[in-house]
């Protein structure tokens, strides 16, 4: 029994040492290089600041890099950009309530209107489309694919519905973009819940004049 107790003690000590090592390693970083497709919330989830919520880490990174986010726009991160990482004491100085409020404020901000014209609120099927990308669907096909997506969804074919909404949404159709935001916000059999992806599609829909309800603050974990 003495031998077993000693071995158990060694394992516990090793676990504590490894935990402290990796925690210290994460918070000792002074910068972070943005990887493809990463948003601020995802980056914050990869960093370890003992006792801090992910929103506190997001708030501290944002405040340390305000020059990277003009007008508080969180959707400007690009692959390869380098972010300054806050010190543990800077993260701890932001309360959980203050961090959540900042997140609500930043994600509720509407994007600046397009330079080519003023976007006005419109009915779902009359929303002003953005300039189509090369190979994008025309307006009539955007509406057709969106309606096909609704019909497929009502029949329980989430995979085909998602493809239809993506084709219409990527082509600049606002109602489809809002629908994609709702899908990723809640998740379904074809798309796991993805809060950052939901925010992206909601933002794109706003740019088309589509009304989007103020986002609720959710726990990222």
Beta strands, then each sheet from edge to edge (+ up, - down):
strand 1: 31-33
strand 2: 82-84
sheet 1: 1+ 2-
end
